[in-house]
Amino acid sequence: MKLLIYITLLLFFAMSIKESKVAVVTGSSSGIGYQTAILLARNGFSTFATMRSIEKSKNITEIAKKEKLPLQVNSLMLMMIP
């Protein structure tokens, strides 16, 4: 239920952005998710970079600030409910 509320809030915020290109990227603290989030932001997407541990967001946050990218870092915890 918390995940659904969180995603709904992200989408509501995304709709308030005047740009038409919005991306939500999971696993953005490293690897493919990291590279994808940076690439999308550099190409004009308003990007929500999500990760489980916000402590790991230092690198992507520094790049976003330095390059003035449209990128917002969010912590996203997923749980499987049986």
C-alpha positions as CSV (number, residue, x, y, z in Angstrom):
1,M,0.0,0.0,0.0
2,K,2.9,2.4,0.8
3,L,4.5,1.7,-2.5
4,L,1.2,2.5,-4.4
5,I,0.9,5.8,-2.4
6,Y,4.5,6.7,-3.1
7,I,4.2,6.0,-6.8
8,T,1.0,8.0,-7.0
9,L,2.7,10.9,-5.4
10,L,5.6,10.7,-7.8
11,L,3.3,10.6,-10.7
12,F,1.2,13.6,-9.4
13,F,4.5,15.6,-9.0
14,A,5.6,14.5,-12.5
15,M,2.3,15.8,-14.0
16,S,2.9,19.2,-12.4
17,I,6.2,19.5,-14.4
18,K,5.8,21.4,-17.6
19,E,8.1,19.3,-19.5
20,S,6.5,16.4,-21.3
21,K,9.3,13.8,-20.8
22,V,9.4,12.2,-17.3
23,A,11.3,9.1,-16.3
24,V,11.4,7.0,-13.1
25,V,14.6,4.9,-12.9
26,T,15.1,2.3,-10.2
27,G,18.4,1.1,-8.9
28,S,20.0,4.4,-9.7
29,S,22.8,4.2,-7.1
30,S,25.1,2.2,-9.4
31,G,25.4,0.2,-12.6
32,I,22.8,0.4,-15.4
33,G,20.3,2.3,-13.3
34,Y,22.9,5.0,-12.5
35,Q,24.0,5.3,-16.1
36,T,20.3,5.3,-17.4
37,A,19.2,8.1,-15.0
38,I,22.2,10.3,-15.9
39,L,21.6,9.7,-19.6
40,L,17.9,10.5,-19.5
41,A,18.5,13.6,-17.5
42,R,21.2,14.8,-19.9
43,N,18.7,14.3,-22.7
44,G,16.0,16.5,-21.2
45,F,13.9,14.0,-19.2
46,S,12.7,15.1,-15.7
47,T,14.2,12.1,-14.0
48,F,13.3,10.5,-10.7
49,A,16.4,8.5,-9.7
50,T,15.2,5.9,-7.1
51,M,17.3,3.6,-4.9
52,R,16.9,1.6,-1.7
53,S,19.6,3.4,0.2
54,I,19.7,7.2,0.0
55,E,23.2,7.1,1.5
56,K,24.4,5.8,-1.8
57,S,23.1,8.8,-3.8
58,K,26.2,11.0,-3.3
59,N,27.7,10.4,-6.8
60,I,24.5,10.9,-8.8
61,T,23.5,13.9,-6.7
62,E,26.9,15.6,-7.2
63,I,26.7,15.1,-11.0
64,A,23.1,16.4,-11.1
65,K,24.1,19.5,-9.2
66,K,27.3,20.1,-11.2
67,E,25.6,19.7,-14.6
68,K,22.3,21.3,-13.4
69,L,20.3,18.2,-14.6
70,P,16.6,17.8,-14.1
71,L,17.1,14.9,-11.7
72,Q,15.6,14.2,-8.3
73,V,16.9,11.5,-6.0
74,N,14.4,9.4,-4.0
75,S,14.6,6.5,-1.7
76,L,12.3,3.7,-2.8
77,M,11.8,0.6,-0.6
78,L,9.9,-2.3,-2.2
79,M,8.4,-5.1,-0.1
80,M,6.7,-8.3,-1.3
81,I,3.5,-9.0,0.5
82,P,2.4,-12.7,0.4
